[in-house]
């Protein structure tokens, strides 16, 4: 008998990726689409075809609810939610005023809450429901000049575990990825603002045991694994994609 082509990994599944306009979000949306998913990207500046772009600010609950409903209607439902939208912050606890703390937490933590809350009714109707949150190595390792950012990502990791416990019996898996320093537009902006961008890039490369930044595509591959039906028994997991930063302690030298 002739062989039949294997069904694509995400064939028939519908995914929503926040922060899908660039960086890790766009890489994830592109990969999910390549593996067979119908994908919507929620962003302030979403991409165009073949992805479905929906415009929303994750700090605005009305915009989020409208955008999620529009994506679900266009896609015919939702099976996968990737909570990737986020912003960075630099400095110690002395360096950022209260308003900046509120702004970053509003995007990085409450943004995930708003999108998930709007998506849950659709995910509950899915036969394969998965949520993947983009967290950070900053949730588990003390990094200099990242107090506010680290606090927001520590909250994301704790939120991921709580969500996994709350929704596992509804058939919704919840996991997160913890990237190390990734080669994204945000990191490039930090480098551009440094007094010596070349030296700063070299320092960022040097603090990761692999000796280089993590690529957006590598993080996307990890997100796709956690979202995949092939990971149906994985929930409440924190997957490091950090070039060994968290777990390895290398001796100095080559």
Backbone as a ProteinNet text record, in pm:
[ID]
protein_1_A
[PRIMARY]
XXXXXXXXXXXXXXXXXXXXXXXXXXXXXXXXXXXXXXXXXXXXXXXXXXXXXXXXXXXXXXXXXXXXXXXXXXXXXXXXXXXXXXXXXXXXXXXXXXXXXXXXXXXXXXXXXXXXXXXXXXXXXXXXXXXXXXXXXXXXXXXXXXXXXXXXXXXXXXXXXXXXXXXXXXXXXXXXXXXXXXXXXXXXXXXXXXXXXXXXXXXXXXXXXXXXXXXXXXXXXXXXXXXXXXXXXXXXXXXXXXXXXXXXXXXXXX
[TERTIARY]
84.2	0	88.2	46.9	128	127.8	240.9	250.4	167.8	105.8	32.4	117.5	107.6	187.1	141	236.6	202.8	135.8	37.6	-30.2	67	59.6	149.3	125.2	230.4	225.1	111.9	90.4	-13.3	-132.4	-147.7	-257.3	-392.7	-475.1	-608.4	-614.1	-498.7	-496	-488.8	-544.4	-549.8	-470.3	-378.5	-289.3	-296.9	-283	-273.3	-141.1	-60	69.8	68.7	91.8	99.4	243.3	257.6	390.6	443.9	353.7	390.3	443.6	467	512.5	660.9	740	884.8	946.7	1077.5	1154.2	1102.1	1098.7	1057	913.2	826.7	686.6	668.9	734.7	722.9	786.4	901.2	965.9	874.9	805.7	715	594.4	534.5	418.1	453.6	569.3	613.7	636.2	696.4	722.3	593.3	501.3	374.4	298.4	300.2	233.2	299.5	433.7	505.9	474.5	437.7	405.7	256.5	180.7	43.2	-64.2	-27.4	-128	-180.4	-303.7	-355.6	-322.2	-254.1	-193	-237.1	-278.2	-305.9	-199.9	-159.2	-60.3	-125.1	-121.4	-173.3	-56.1	-59.6	51.8	2.6	81.6	53.1	74	170.9	197.7	209.6	97.2	101.2	150	202.5	246.8	127.7	155.7	51.2	51.5	-10.8	-24.7	112.6	120.7	10.9	-43.1	11.2	-39	-157.5	-246.1	-360	-319.9	-317.1	-280.9	-402	-395.2	-498.2	-428.3	-478.1	-412.9	-473.6	-387.6	-434.6	-316.5	-345.9	-251.6	-286.9	-192.7	-225.5	-253.7	-230.5	-266.3	-410.6	-481.1	-620	-711.9	-788.9	-870.1	-974.2	-1036.6	-1136.8	-1074.6	-958.1	-889.8	-853	-804.3	-764.4	-884	-994.5	-1112.3	-1163	-1163.1	-1209.3	-1117.3	-985.5	-888.4	-891	-898.6	-901.4	-1029	-1140.4	-1265.7	-1258.5	-1197.9	-1185.4	-1096	-984.9	-895.2	-965.1	-1036	-1105.3	-1213.4	-1281.3	-1384.8	-1323.6	-1215.4	-1150.6	-1088.1	-1031.6	-964	-1059.4	-1178.8	-1273.6	-1251.5	-1186	-1158.2	-1012.9	-973.7	-835	-794.7	-675.6	-619.2	-490.6	-416.2	-285.2	-277.6	-230.2	-204	-58.2	13.7	151.5	154	173.2	179.7	323.9	354.2	491.9	512.5	407	423.3	489.9	587.7	657.1	751.2	793.5	888.1	1000.2	1110.8	1226.7	1239	1333.4	1364.6	1504.7	1577	1712.4	1719.7	1814.7	1838.5	1820.6	1867.9	1848.9	1714.6	1684.5	1557.1	1550.4	1664.9	1666.4	1637.5	1653.6	1663.9	1533.6	1429.1	1301.7	1194.8	1122.5	1014.2	895.5	804.3	687	609.4	596	519.1	581	715.1	779.2	757.3	760.5	728.2	586.9	494.5	355.8	343.1	413.2	404.7	457.3	573.5	634.3	552.4	510.2	427.5	293.2	240.6	113.3	124	235.8	255.4	295.1	399.9	461.5	381	307.2	230.4	80.8	26.5	-117.8	-155.9	-63.4	-92	-121.8	-43.5	-69.4	-202.4	-232.4	-359.3	-476	-469.3	-581.2	-602.5	-493	-507.6	-555.2	-497.9	-540	-686.4	-726.3	-865.3	-960.6	-923.2	-1008.9	-1007.9	-894.7	-881.3	-939.1	-950.4	-991.4	-1123.1	-1226.4	-1351.3	-1332.3	-1244.1	-1217.5	-1128.5	-1027.8	-937.6	-1011	-1109.7	-1186.3	-1262.3	-1289.3	-1363.1	-1269.9	-1140.5	-1042.4	-1017.3	-987.2	-944	-796.6	-725.2	-582.5	-554.4	-556	-536.3	-401.9	-323.7	-192.9	-165.9	-110.7	-64.8	84.4	159	302.6	333	392.8	430.4	579.5	615.4	756.4	803.2	891.1	947.1	1091.6	1185.8	1323.6	1415.1	1541.9	1645.1	1645.2	1595.7	1591.9	1498.1	1411.4	1321.6	1395.5	1509.8	1575.8	1722.2	1778.7	1919	1926.8	2005	2020.7	2110.1	2053.6	2128.3	2143.4	2259.7	2277.3	2195.8	2147.7	2075.5	1946.7	1882	1757.4	1651.9	1649.1	1559.5	1412.4	1367.7	1226.8	1193.3	1275.3	1250.8	1248.1	1343.1	1348.6	1224.6	1177.5	1055.9	937	927.3	814	821.9	941.2	954.6	945.3	988.4	964.1	815.3	738.8	593.3	536.4	591.3	543.3	566.4	682.1	708	612	591	496.8	355	319	186.4	167.1	270.4	262.9	227.3	295.2	269.1	128.3	84.4	-50.6	-156.5	-135.5	-228.9	-232.9	-116	-111.5	-194.8	-185.3	-263	-412.9	-445.7	-586.9	-658.9	-588.3	-658.4	-626.5	-543.1	-506	-627.9	-723.3	-840.7	-943	-916.8	-998.4	-935.7	-824.4	-756.7	-670.7	-629.3	-545.5	-407.8	-305.7	-168.6	-108.3	-26.7	37.9	184.9	272.6	417.1	480.8	610	681.2	821.8	876.4	1016.4	1093.3	1217.4	1305	1426.4	1416.2	1532.6	1642.8	1766.6	1876.1	1871.3	1981.7	1983.2	1967.2	1859.1	1825.6	1858.3	1892.7	1928.3	1799.6	1739.5	1610.5	1622.4	1521.7	1527.3	1542.8	1482.3	1496.2	1640.7	1707.2	1847.7	1933.6	1902.1	1978.7	1964.3	1844.4	1826.7	1909.5	1918.7	2004.1	2149.8	2193.3	2330.8	2357.5	2262	2278.3	2292.6	2228.9	2233.3	2357.7	2434.6	2552.7	2665.3	2753.5	2867.8	2959.3	2974.4	3057.9	2977.7	2896.3	2809.7	2884.9	3000.5	3076.3	3121.1	3168.7	3213	3095.3	2981.3	2862.8	2813.8	2813.9	2773.6	2868.9	2998.7	3096.7	3072.9	3036.1	3009.1	2885.5	2781.3	2660.6	2688.5	2768.7	2807.8	2885.5	2975.9	3066.7	3001.2	2889.1	2826.8	2743.4	2721.7	2649.9	2751.2	2741.6	2840.6	2861	2758.3	2775.2	2855.6	2874.1	2954.4	2883.5	2752	2676	2536.3	2469.3	2330.9	2240.2	2125.5	2022.4	1949.2	1916.4	1842.9	1692.8	1620.4	1474.6	1417.6	1479.9	1431	1448.2	1554.8	1574.3	1468.6	1433.3	1326.2	1193.5	1170.1	1046.5	1032.3	1142.9	1137.3	1097.6	1144.1	1107.5	961.2	914.3	773	685.5	725.8	648.3	642.9	753.4	751.4	647.3	649.2	556.9	411.8	390	253.5	204	293.3	261.6	179	93.4	25.7	123.7	246.2	346.6	391.3	361.9	398.3	275.6	183	54.2	63.9	174.7	190.5	277.8	309.5	396.5	313.8	304.2	237.7	302.3	302.7	370.3	521.6	572.6	716.6	777.3	903.6	981.9	1101.1	1104.7	1207.7	1311.1	1433.5	1542.3	1593.8	1605.2	1663.5	1767.4	1874.1	1960.4	2108.6	2141.7	2282.7	2358.7	2287.7	2352	2369.2	2314.2	2335.5	2290.2	2172.5	2116.2	2187.1	2217.2	2260.6	2410.3	2487.1	2627.7	2716.9	2822.8	2923	3059.1	3102.1	3225.7	3346.3	3457.5	3581.4	3630.4	3699.2	3752	3847.4	3850.4	3942.8	3871.4	3944.9	3882.8	3824.5
-118.9	0	124.5	230.2	351.5	416.5	479	549.7	677.6	711.6	837.9	938.8	1063.1	1169.2	1188.6	1204.2	1228.1	1363.4	1369.8	1496.6	1593.4	1721.8	1818.2	1822.5	1851.7	1845.7	1929.3	2048.8	2138.1	2147.2	2048.8	2051.2	2060	2153.5	2170.6	2251.6	2294.2	2370.8	2520	2597.8	2743	2805.9	2896.6	2954.3	3106.1	3163.9	3308.9	3338.8	3425.2	3463.2	3612.4	3650.8	3793	3840.8	3969.1	4019.7	3953.9	3923.7	3847.4	3930.1	4058.6	4144.6	4137.8	4087.8	4084.4	3986.5	3964.5	3887.5	3747.1	3706.1	3570.8	3544.3	3642.2	3623.2	3593.9	3670.7	3649.5	3516.9	3483.9	3355.4	3239.4	3253	3147.4	3134.8	3247.5	3243.9	3182.3	3218.8	3166.5	3015.8	2968.9	2825.9	2746.7	2796.3	2726.4	2716.3	2824.8	2822.6	2721.9	2715.9	2621.1	2477.2	2454.5	2319.2	2289.5	2376.9	2343.2	2419.2	2505.9	2579.2	2699.2	2737	2866.5	2963.5	3073.4	3156.2	3301.6	3356.1	3498.6	3561.1	3681.6	3755.8	3881.3	3893.8	4012.4	4102.1	4227.1	4318.6	4460.1	4556.8	4695.2	4716.7	4644	4648.2	4504	4436.8	4294.2	4274.3	4155	4125.9	4098.9	4089.6	4061	3916.3	3888	3751.7	3687.7	3555.9	3459.2	3451.2	3531.8	3533.5	3628.9	3602.7	3691.4	3791.8	3918.2	4021.6	4080	4092.2	4161.6	4264.1	4384.3	4494.4	4514.7	4518.5	4545.5	4579.8	4658.5	4690.7	4601.2	4519.2	4422.5	4489.4	4620.2	4690.4	4739.4	4716.8	4764.1	4642.9	4615.9	4494.7	4491.5	4604.2	4605.4	4571.2	4630.2	4598.2	4450.4	4396.6	4256	4165.4	4189	4103.6	4109.5	4228.6	4244.4	4171.2	4185.4	4123.3	3971.4	3919	3773.4	3715.8	3782	3735	3737.7	3843	3853.2	3742.3	3715.7	3609.1	3473.8	3447.4	3319.1	3302.6	3411.2	3403.5	3375.1	3445	3426.1	3287.8	3237.6	3108	2990.4	3020	2913.5	2851.8	2924.8	2876.9	2900.8	2856	2867.1	2737.6	2691.3	2573.8	2606.3	2703.2	2736.8	2886.7	2923.8	3063.6	3076.7	3164.4	3195.8	3338.1	3350.7	3481.9	3531.1	3604.9	3647.8	3797.9	3877.2	4022.5	4065.8	4151.8	4198.7	4312.5	4384.7	4494.5	4478.4	4543.6	4534.4	4653.6	4643.5	4752.8	4730.5	4838.4	4831.3	4911.5	4874.1	4951.7	4871.6	4929.2	4871.8	4917.3	4879.1	4921.5	5072.8	5139.1	5285.5	5359.7	5293.6	5367.3	5391.6	5316.8	5333	5386	5490.2	5543.9	5448.8	5475.2	5388.5	5372.1	5480.2	5471.7	5373	5364.1	5268.3	5125.7	5105.4	4973.4	4932.8	5024.1	4992.4	4961.3	5036.8	5017.4	4879.8	4841.9	4714.5	4597.3	4604.9	4497	4487.7	4601.7	4603.5	4527.4	4544.5	4474	4328.6	4307.4	4174.7	4074.2	4121.2	4028.9	4041.7	4159.4	4176.3	4158.7	4187.9	4162.2	4015.4	3926.9	3783.4	3745.8	3806.7	3779.1	3816.7	3935.1	3981.9	3892	3858.5	3777.6	3636.7	3578.2	3443.4	3442.1	3540	3549.1	3553.9	3630.8	3641.4	3513.3	3440.2	3319.8	3194.4	3190.7	3068.1	3008.7	3087.3	3024.6	2945.7	2993	2922.3	2800.5	2815.7	2704.3	2588.1	2618.8	2512.1	2426	2479.2	2403.4	2327.4	2340.1	2275.8	2131.6	2046	1911.3	1905.4	2011.5	2021.2	2165.6	2194.4	2332.2	2345	2442.3	2465.1	2614.8	2656.4	2794	2787.8	2872.3	2884.4	3031	3056.7	3192	3213.5	3327.5	3361.5	3428	3358	3409	3452.1	3422.8	3467	3402.5	3390.5	3351.4	3445.4	3567.8	3666.4	3624.7	3525.8	3477	3393.5	3335.8	3239.7	3271.2	3369.2	3407.2	3556.9	3594.8	3736.7	3803.7	3892.2	3963.3	4109.4	4168.6	4308.4	4402	4508.8	4614.2	4564.4	4468.3	4415.3	4394.7	4479.9	4457.1	4452	4551.8	4557.5	4445.5	4426.8	4320.8	4184.5	4160	4031.5	4009.2	4114.2	4101.2	4063	4122.3	4090.7	3946.5	3899.6	3764	3659.1	3693.7	3603.5	3583	3690.1	3678.4	3591.4	3602.8	3520.9	3372.5	3338.1	3195.9	3142.9	3218.7	3176	3167.9	3264.5	3264.8	3141.6	3103	2985.3	2860.7	2840.4	2722.5	2725.6	2844.4	2856.6	2828.5	2881.5	2856.8	2709.2	2645.5	2502.2	2422.2	2456.5	2386.6	2415	2538.9	2577	2510.1	2487.8	2451	2312	2235.3	2103.1	2012	2020.9	1933.4	1981.1	2096.5	2143	2102.5	2029.7	1988.4	2096.1	2193.7	2303.3	2292.1	2271.9	2265.6	2405.7	2434.4	2565.6	2546	2599.6	2590.2	2724.9	2736.8	2857.8	2825.2	2914.3	2905.6	3018.7	2987	3086.9	3108.7	3201.8	3228.4	3300.3	3274.6	3360.7	3487.2	3558.7	3680.5	3642.1	3687.6	3649.5	3764	3727.3	3825.4	3877.3	3975.1	4029.3	4180.7	4244.4	4389.7	4464.3	4413.3	4481.3	4480.6	4365.6	4357.1	4446.2	4451.4	4538.7	4684.6	4724.6	4863	4890.9	4792.8	4808.8	4825	4746	4755.2	4890.5	4936.7	5066.3	5180.5	5165.6	5271	5264	5155.1	5137.8	5229.9	5265.5	5350.7	5283.4	5151.1	5073.5	4950.3	4961.9	4850.4	4720.5	4728.5	4607.1	4536.4	4615.1	4555.3	4497.9	4566.3	4516.3	4386.2	4378.2	4254.4	4140.5	4170.5	4068	4018.3	4111.4	4072.2	3983.6	4014.9	3933.7	3794.6	3788.3	3658.1	3579.3	3648	3580.8	3523.8	3579.6	3528.9	3403.6	3367.1	3243.8	3134.8	3018.3	2912.9	2874.5	2886.6	2855	2961.7	3077.6	3183.2	3268	3259.5	3339.2	3365.7	3462.5	3489.5	3377.2	3363.8	3270	3332.4	3252.3	3306	3299.2	3389.3	3388.9	3256.7	3200	3074.8	2958.7	2961.8	2856.4	2863.3	2983.1	2997.4	2953.2	2990.9	2951.8	2800.2	2730.6	2584.2	2524.4	2583.8	2534.9	2563.9	2681	2713.7	2616.1	2588.3	2496.4	2357.1	2312.5	2181.5	2179.9	2281.4	2284.1	2297	2361.7	2379.1	2258.2	2169.9	2060.3	1950.4	1883.6	1764.4	1656.2	1660.2	1561	1579.1	1695.1	1722.4	1717.2	1628.9	1627	1595.6	1538.5	1510.1	1612.2	1721	1823.3	1944.8	1969.2	2089.7	2132.6	2262.2	2315.2	2309.9	2305.8	2293.7	2429.7	2445.5	2564.7	2518.6	2554.2	2506	2615.4	2591.8	2687.5	2679.2	2795	2806.3	2917.1	2890.1	2997.5	2976.2	2883.2	2859.1	2808.6	2748.3	2692.2	2786.9	2907.3	3008.3	2961.6	2898.5	2862.6	2743.7	2643.6	2518.2	2490.7	2559.6	2526.6	2624.9	2573.9	2654.4	2614.1	2682.4	2646.6	2709.4	2641.4	2699.4	2804.7	2908.7	3008.7	2946.4	3007	2960.4	2900.4	2862.7	2809.7	2670.7
0	0	0	-70.6	-72	65.1	97.9	225	218.3	329.8	338.2	412.1	371	434.1	578.2	666.9	807	821.7	909.8	934.6	999.6	966.3	1030.6	1181.2	1254.9	1401.7	1459.9	1404.8	1455.1	1359.6	1273.3	1178	1246.6	1204.4	1260.3	1388	1441.3	1565.5	1536.5	1629.2	1617.7	1730.9	1698	1797.8	1795.6	1914.2	1930	1999.2	1938.4	1992.7	2021.1	2146.7	2178.3	2160.3	2131.1	2099.1	1973.3	1881.1	1762.3	1647.4	1671.4	1562.7	1534.9	1629.8	1610.3	1708.9	1696	1792.9	1814.7	1942.9	1978.3	1935	1949.6	1912.8	1765.5	1680	1535.6	1496.3	1556.5	1527.3	1566.8	1679.7	1725.8	1633.4	1599.3	1510.5	1375.8	1323.3	1194.4	1201.2	1310.5	1326	1342.3	1424.5	1442.2	1310.2	1232.9	1103.6	1009.3	1012	926.9	964.8	1091	1137.4	1130.5	1064.5	1034.5	1108.6	1204.1	1280.7	1202.8	1230.8	1190	1303.1	1270.7	1374.8	1363.6	1478.5	1491	1580.5	1546.3	1625.7	1681.4	1813.1	1880.4	1914.8	1868.5	1891	1864.6	1910.8	1875.5	1726.1	1669.3	1525.5	1475.7	1456.2	1419.2	1276.1	1247.6	1111.5	1020.4	891.4	794.4	752.6	638.5	588.2	568.5	587	604.4	746	838.8	975.6	984.1	1078.4	1103	1209.1	1174.8	1271	1339.8	1472.9	1549.9	1637.9	1637.7	1707.4	1845	1947.5	2082.5	2170.9	2273.9	2380	2498.3	2543.1	2648.9	2782.8	2794.9	2918.6	2917.6	2808.8	2795.4	2785.4	2890.1	2895.1	2784.2	2752.5	2646.9	2512.2	2483.3	2357.9	2350.8	2462.9	2466	2439.1	2508.9	2490.4	2346.7	2289.1	2150.8	2054.2	2074.6	1984.1	1995.2	2116.6	2134.6	2072.7	2094.3	2034.6	1881.9	1826.9	1681	1626.7	1696.5	1652.2	1657.3	1766.6	1780.4	1674	1643	1539.7	1403.4	1370.4	1240.1	1226.8	1336.5	1332.2	1355.1	1406.5	1438.4	1574.2	1664.2	1798.6	1835	1954.1	1999.1	2069.5	2037.9	2103.7	2178.3	2128.5	2184	2207.3	2326.9	2358	2398	2330.3	2366.6	2420.2	2551.4	2616.4	2611.1	2505.8	2482.7	2496	2488	2492.9	2622.5	2611.6	2731	2696.6	2799.3	2782.3	2883.3	2858.5	2946.4	3038.7	3128.7	3220.3	3273.8	3294.9	3349.2	3477.4	3562.2	3683.5	3810.8	3920.2	4052.9	4108.5	4232.2	4290.3	4309.7	4308	4324.6	4195.9	4082.6	3956.8	3884.9	3916.9	3846	3939.9	3899.6	3983.8	3988.2	4079.1	4094.2	3964.1	3887.5	3763.7	3666.1	3662.9	3574	3623.7	3754.7	3809.6	3769.3	3782.7	3746.7	3598.2	3513.1	3368.9	3328.4	3379.9	3341.1	3394.9	3519.1	3574.7	3502.7	3459.5	3388.5	3256.2	3186.4	3060.4	3084.7	3162.9	3171.9	3252.3	3352	3436.3	3408.4	3429.7	3408	3261.6	3170.4	3029.3	3004.9	3067.2	3054.2	3117.6	3230.3	3297.6	3206.8	3147.1	3064.2	2942.5	2873.7	2752.9	2788.2	2892.1	2932.1	2972.9	3050.5	3095.9	2976.9	2874	2756.2	2672.9	2676.7	2593.1	2657.4	2788.2	2857.5	2808.5	2783	2735.8	2606.2	2519.1	2393.8	2418.1	2503.2	2531.9	2598.1	2680.1	2746.3	2646	2529.4	2427.8	2333	2356.4	2269.6	2313.5	2217.4	2252.7	2285.7	2252.5	2284.7	2322.3	2451.2	2496.5	2565.2	2521.7	2581.2	2588.8	2701.1	2720.6	2747.5	2678.2	2703.6	2730.9	2846.2	2885.2	2862.2	2807.1	2793.3	2921.8	2993.3	3118.2	3090.5	3179.4	3159.3	3261.5	3227.2	3322.8	3443.1	3422.9	3531.4	3643.8	3618.5	3724.2	3826.4	3787.6	3875.4	3903.4	3835.8	3856.9	3883	3982.2	4011	3908.7	3828.7	3726.1	3766.5	3748.3	3785.9	3698.2	3757.4	3685.5	3620.5	3683.9	3627.9	3737.5	3839.6	3953.8	3911.6	3839.5	3799.4	3701.8	3603.2	3505.1	3573.1	3663.1	3733.2	3817.4	3885.1	3966	3879.5	3761.6	3674	3624.1	3591.7	3539	3650.2	3771.6	3883.6	3904.5	3888.6	3899.1	3787.9	3667.1	3555	3581.6	3636.3	3663.9	3769.9	3877	3980.2	3924.7	3842.3	3780.2	3692.1	3619.3	3533.3	3613.7	3725.3	3807.3	3866.2	3910	3965.2	3858.3	3739.3	3629.4	3592.5	3592.3	3560.3	3659.3	3787.6	3889.6	3875.5	3842.6	3833.3	3717	3606.2	3483.4	3430.6	3502.3	3452.1	3438.2	3528.6	3521.7	3419.6	3360.6	3248.3	3115.2	3122	2999.8	2938.1	3018.8	2969.3	3034.1	2952.5	3003.1	3004.2	3106.9	3117.3	3153	3070.8	3091.5	3057.8	3088	3047.2	3000.8	2921.1	2879.3	2946.6	2985	3047.6	2958.9	2864	2779	2857	2815.1	2855.9	2772.1	2764.3	2683	2536.5	2476.7	2339.4	2244	2123	2021	1957.8	2025.7	1984.9	1965.6	1904.5	1888.6	2020.4	2129.9	2258.6	2306.7	2296.9	2337	2248.1	2119.7	2031	2071	2115.8	2161	2285.5	2376.5	2494.2	2453.5	2357.4	2310.7	2244.8	2166.2	2098.7	2198.5	2316.6	2417.3	2505.6	2496	2580	2534.3	2628.8	2595.2	2493.9	2505.8	2413.3	2371.7	2266.8	2228.1	2200.5	2137.5	2106.2	2234	2331.2	2457.9	2534.8	2530.5	2599.9	2537	2404.1	2337.6	2374	2377.2	2414.1	2556.4	2647.1	2785.6	2794.4	2716.1	2716.5	2659.9	2554.8	2500.9	2605.8	2673.6	2764.7	2888.7	2932.4	3055.2	3031.4	2906.3	2875.8	2842.5	2906.2	2884.7	2738.7	2656.4	2514.9	2441.7	2504.4	2444.4	2341.5	2337.4	2240.7	2293.1	2231	2266.6	2215.7	2280	2236.3	2117.6	2018.4	1904.2	1928.9	1863.9	1874.9	1824.1	1722.6	1665.4	1763.6	1843.6	1943.5	2052.4	2093.8	2192.7	2131.4	2007.1	1938.9	1932.5	1906.9	1899.8	2033.9	2142.8	2275.8	2307.1	2268	2286.3	2207.1	2083	1999.9	2061.8	2120.7	2186.9	2299	2384.9	2498.5	2453.6	2339.9	2288.8	2211.4	2173.9	2083.2	2149.2	2071.1	2121.9	2165.5	2114	2153.2	2298.4	2357.8	2497.2	2586.7	2555.5	2624.1	2772.7	2819.6	2962	3033.5	2966.4	3026	3065.1	3194.5	3243.5	3373.7	3398.9	3516.3	3504.2	3381.3	3358.4	3325.8	3364.4	3334.3	3251.6	3125.1	3033.9	3009.9	3055	3035	2892.2	2828.8	2694.3	2705	2779.5	2828.6	2803.4	2714.5	2688.5	2809.1	2904.7	3022.6	3139.2	3129.6	3235.1	3372.6	3377.5	3507	3570.5	3491.4	3550.2	3550.7	3467.5	3452.5	3529.8	3587.1	3656.8	3600.7	3494.8	3428.9	3497.5	3492.3	3541.4	3441.2	3487.4	3394.8	3295	3177.8	3076.7	2957.9	2853.8	2732.5	2754.9
[MASK]
++++++++++++++++++++++++++++++++++++++++++++++++++++++++++++++++++++++++++++++++++++++++++++++++++++++++++++++++++++++++++++++++++++++++++++++++++++++++++++++++++++++++++++++++++++++++++++++++++++++++++++++++++++++++++++++++++++++++++++++++++++++++++++++

